[in-house]
């Protein structure tokens, strides 16, 4: 991609700015620019879109998003060491890259969202990725401010995101994602694609919001899933005891001897709405 955007190879950028990836920040830099383009393309056409990115690091994915035509990228980067490298990309794409220093978990992305289509594309830091996804799935208003999420996770987390009932990976995350979004795993990424290589395979997950998810109070759904999957090997009459147990289950016609992983998203919403 260097030939496309005229910027130096990422290895040179990292060396010049002394950007060793730091475990405390959940950093694993993706250096293959062909692969960063593949991640960005998974989000579909970026023409006319504003893209939020979290943890851009030296900017490999940022460059791909801009080269593929995004109107603007708003990147949130916690590591101040990366800001000079990102400033070089900003100078190369005048007016199209805004870099915000700070913690993505404390960033109000909805308040920053401009008019027009918004997509979120990110190689998320492993230590905050799941919480960021949950935050984006549970905004105050629905439909959300974003048109799609294209995110990289550890493969195990990706499997939990797309899992459905009767799947070993099915849990609270699968229920929340299945309730509010359509999710698919796009492709896996080998550890060798990163610097330093993580110990696990990564995967890119693409999510689009459901226009009309089942009406349900978020707080109640979280209470039900927390209780049910907190003791997932027990029958629901036992795991849901703090919320009413057998009487709650009888109210909605769910067999009290079933276990959490056998319930559909619709059944979890029924329980939540009966609290």
Secondary structure by P-SEA (a helix, b strand, c coil): cccccccccaaaaaaaacccccccccccccccaaaaaaaaacccccccbbbbbccccccaaaaaaaaacccccbbbbccccaaaaaaaaaaaccccbbbbbcccccccccccccccbbbbbcccccccaaaaaaaaacccccccccccccccccaaaaaaaacccccccccaaaaaaaaccccccccccccccccccccbbbbbbbbbbccccccccaaaaaaaaaaaacccccccccccccccaaaaaaaaccccccccccccaaaaaaaaaac
